[in-house]
Amino acid sequence: DEALTLLQAISRAGGFTPVAAPGRVSIIRSEDGVEKKITVNVSAVINSGDRSKDIELQSDDVVVVPESIF
């Protein structure tokens, strides 16, 4: 029941794979029956050190980390 941020969730899942695109992470969230997509540049959050941009996840959020395009 503790709050979990996007960076914490990614860390607990083992971090990014070598083919991940950390600049295009998405959070799929349903609010009042409407699906909403939040795109986060996790690389920028990490590099800036600005943890205020680390989004707190909600219970039914789905985190999507796409593969980078070579």
C-alpha positions as CSV (number, residue, x, y, z in Angstrom):
1,D,0.0,0.0,0.0
2,E,3.0,2.3,-0.2
3,A,3.3,4.9,-2.9
4,L,5.4,3.8,-5.9
5,T,7.0,6.1,-8.4
6,L,7.8,5.3,-12.0
7,L,11.5,5.1,-11.4
8,Q,11.0,2.8,-8.4
9,A,8.8,0.5,-10.5
10,I,11.4,0.3,-13.3
11,S,14.1,-0.3,-10.8
12,R,12.1,-3.1,-9.0
13,A,11.5,-4.7,-12.4
14,G,15.2,-5.0,-13.0
15,G,15.9,-1.7,-14.9
16,F,16.0,-1.1,-18.6
17,T,17.1,-3.7,-21.1
18,P,19.8,-2.9,-23.6
19,V,17.2,-2.3,-26.3
20,A,14.8,-0.2,-24.2
21,A,13.9,3.4,-25.1
22,P,13.9,5.2,-21.8
23,G,13.1,8.5,-23.5
24,R,9.7,7.2,-24.5
25,V,8.2,5.5,-21.5
26,S,4.4,5.6,-21.3
27,I,2.0,5.2,-18.4
28,I,-1.5,4.1,-19.4
29,R,-4.0,5.4,-16.8
30,S,-7.8,5.2,-16.7
31,E,-9.5,8.2,-15.2
32,D,-13.3,8.3,-14.9
33,G,-13.5,5.5,-17.5
34,V,-11.3,7.4,-20.0
35,E,-7.9,5.9,-20.9
36,K,-5.1,8.4,-20.8
37,K,-1.5,8.0,-22.0
38,I,1.3,9.9,-20.2
39,T,4.7,9.9,-21.9
40,V,7.8,10.4,-19.7
41,N,11.4,10.9,-20.8
42,V,12.9,8.8,-18.0
43,S,16.4,9.6,-19.2
44,A,15.8,13.3,-18.8
45,V,14.4,12.8,-15.3
46,I,17.4,10.7,-14.2
47,N,19.9,13.0,-15.9
48,S,18.4,16.2,-14.4
49,G,18.1,14.8,-10.9
50,D,14.7,16.5,-10.7
51,R,12.7,13.8,-8.8
52,S,9.6,16.0,-8.8
53,K,9.1,14.8,-12.4
54,D,9.1,11.2,-11.2
55,I,5.4,10.4,-11.5
56,E,3.7,8.5,-8.7
57,L,1.9,5.5,-10.0
58,Q,-1.7,4.7,-9.3
59,S,-3.1,1.2,-8.6
60,D,-4.2,0.3,-12.1
61,D,-1.5,2.1,-14.1
62,V,0.3,0.1,-16.8
63,V,3.9,1.1,-17.6
64,V,5.1,0.5,-21.2
65,V,8.8,0.7,-22.1
66,P,9.2,0.5,-25.9
67,E,12.2,-0.8,-27.7
68,S,14.5,1.7,-29.3
69,I,14.6,1.8,-33.1
70,F,18.0,1.1,-34.6
